[in-house]
Amino acid sequence: MGLRTIVDHVMDIVQNSFKAGARNVHLKISQTRDTFCFTVEDDGVGMTREELERVFDPFYTTRDPKVRRIGLGLPFLKQATEATGGFVKLESEKGKGTTVTACFNTSHVDCQEVGDLVGCLVTLLTGTPEGVQLCVERCYEDACYEISTSRLIEIFSDLSSPVVIRSLYEVMDQMEKSLFEKEVS
């Protein structure tokens, strides 16, 4: 299948944070007419300097080799961003966490489609492991909104309910549309 859209990369990096034992994950998505940038910051296990130097090597992974011998998410992200004239930056410290920032030039002919951002965010928010706090900050130009798992649990209690998931999708779809209202006017 592969990482076909930008939101596939977002999903992959956030899920990496969950797998790294993060208790707090902050996803910031900033978009303009010509750029789509996201940053995932976590307090997971982090990486050593040696791991950091090899992180974009597709034949390197920190996972058990019996489970997976290669790690393609970050190399694919690097390739996809650089194909648009964008970039990916990774900072990490063992025991403190990791920050991944990626920027795409969306007006570039080689840029992947953004994809279903609302679906991605709803999946991440409702699929966040128990005990993990995911905070999403979303901006288009200077219009922004924020949403977090803790706030959603206060409101809905059970984030796995199909009715809640559907309602959340509809609300977030409206929030996304409201970001772009100034551009349409």
N, C-alpha and C positions, 0 to 999 in steps of 0.2 A: 504494500500500500504506500508507505512513505509519507513524508511531510509535504503535502501538496498546497497547503494554504498557510498564510501567516499565523492564523489562530492555531493551527496544528503545532507550530513551534511554541506558541504561548503555553498551550496545554502540556507539551512535553517538558518544558522547563519548570513549570509549577509542580508537575507530578514528580520531577526529580527532587524538588525541595521536600515534598512529602516523604519520598523514599529515603532522604538523607536525615530523617528524624527531626525535621523542623517542628517547632511548636508554634512559631509565628512566621507567617509568610505575607509579604506585602507585594502586591502586583500593581504597578503603575503603567497605564497605557496612555500615551500622549500622541495625538494625531493632528496633522494639519492637512491642508489640501494636497501637499506633495510628500508628506512623510508619515510613517507609522513607526513609533518607537515603543518599546516596552522594557520595563525593568522588573526583575523578580529578585527580591531581597529576602533572605531567610536566616534563621538562627540554627540551622542544621549542623551536622558534624564538620562541615568545611573541608578544605583540602590542604595538603602539604604543598610546599613549593614544587616538589618533584611531580606531584599529581597535576598541579596547575600547568606545568610546562608541557604535559602530554595530553591535556584535555581535548585538544582539537584533532588528535590523531584518531582516525576511525578504527584502528586496530587496538585501541587501548580502552579499557573499562575498569572501573573500580568494583564492579560486580563479580560475584563468584563465577569463575570460568566454566563451571558445570551448568550454570544458568545461561550466561551469555558471554561470548568471547570478544565481541566488538561493541562499541558504543557509537552510534551514528548520529544521535540527536544534535549534539553541539557542532560536529563537523558539517552537518547539513545546514544548520542555522548559519554558520560562518559563510559557507558557500552561497547561500541564498541572499544574505545581506550584502555581501561583497559584489555579487552579480548586479546589484542595483546601485552600486557606488556607496552603499551604506557600510555599517560596521557591527561587530559584536565585541563586547568587552566583558571580561570576567575577572572578578576580584574575590579572593577567598582566603580565609585563615582557619587552620585546623582548630576545631573546638569553638569557633565563633560564628561560622556561617559563610554564606556565599551570596554574591550579588552578580547577576547576569543582566547586561543591558544590550539590546539589539535595536538597530535602526535601519529601516528600509526606505528607499527613495521610491515611493509608490507611483510616481509619474514615469519611472524608467520602464522601458519595453520588457525587460527581463524580470520585472517584479511579479511575484506570485500574487494571486488574489488574496484579499484579506480573509474572506470566508465568513462563516456564521459566528460573529463575535458574541452575540447574545447567547446563542446555544453553548458556546465555549464557556462563557462566564457562569451561566446557570449550572452547567455540568460540574465545573470546578467548585462552585459555592455549595451545591447540594451533595457533592461527592467528597468533600473535605473530610479527612479522617477525624474520628472523635478525639477531642482534646487539642486539636490544631485550630489556630485562629488564622483565617484568610481574610485579608483586607484588600479590597479592590478600589483603586482610584483611577477614574477614567476621565480623560479630557479630550475635547476637540477644540482646537484654537484656545480660547479663554473660557469656554464653558466646561464645567466639570460636575461629576457626581461621585459619591463614595458609597460603598456598601461593604458589609462585613458579615462573616458567619455568625459572630456573637449577636449582632443586631437582628439578623434573620431568625436566629433561634429564639430571641426574646419575643419576636412578633408571631412566628409560626410554630415554634416548638419542635415539630417533626419535619425536617427538611427532606425526608425520603418519601413523603406522601405525594402521589401523582397529582393530586389537586393543588398542593403547594407548589410543586415544580411548574405546573402549567401557569398558575397565577404569577409566580416569580418571573417566568419567561415573558408574560404579557406586560408586567410592570417594567421590567428591564428594557423591553422593546420600546416602550413609550419613553423611557429615560434616554435611550440612544437617539430616538427621533428628536427629542427636545434639544440635544446637543447641536443638531444640524439646522435648527430653525432659523438662526440668524443668516446662515449661508443662503437659504432659500428665499428669504425676504428681500 
